[in-house]
Amino acid sequence: MTQLILVVTVAFSLLAFASGDEMFDWFALWPIGSGFAPWQLASYGLLHGGLLHLAFNMYGLWMFGSELERLWGPRRLLQYYVVCVLVAGAVQLIVVSDAAVPYPTVGASGGLFGLLLGYAMLFPHRTIMLLIPPIPMPAWMFAIVFGVIELTLGLSGTQSGIAHFAHLGGMLGGWLMLRRWRRLR
């Protein structure tokens, strides 16, 4: 399933890069009242803002998704990932509802941050290496550090153009799914 999500996302993104703005107009997540359509809550996760954005997200999807899929199986991984993307999109819509200039949201980062949280909760003591700078840290700390960075950048408004609250929304979606699954045991 991880490979299927990766292939579909890469194919959709490359098709969008080749088609120009038309696919972004239809499938990016636009604020309500500025071109929003319900399918965008899922489709925005298949689009990316550039090749580097796509490459980093797909690397994270492969890194965390493949481990979670081995533990959960393909069906549960897909369910978890989709919920993370949907909650990330919903949180982003709430946050940008009062933006003066409407802008679209694209990328699988919300789903990726959900996978990161799931990985950190299930494999807290596994070591993850930051890419830049190369600093090893346990998965639980990696998730907390990234969550705090996203919250800080989102509240301060620095690095505008990055959907910090969608990243946090993906983590929220993942946390809610893990809680739900624990209650169902």
Protein Blocks (a to p, Z undefined) as FASTA:
>chain_A
ZZmmmmmmmmmmmmmmmnommlmmmmmccdehiapafklmmmmmmpcfbfklmmmmmmmm
mmmmmmmmmmnommlmmmmmmmmmmmmmmmmmmmmmmgfbacddedjklmmmmmmmmmmm
mmmmbccddfbdcddddfklmmmmmmmmmmmmmmnopaihiafklmmmmmmmmmmmmmmm
mmmZZ
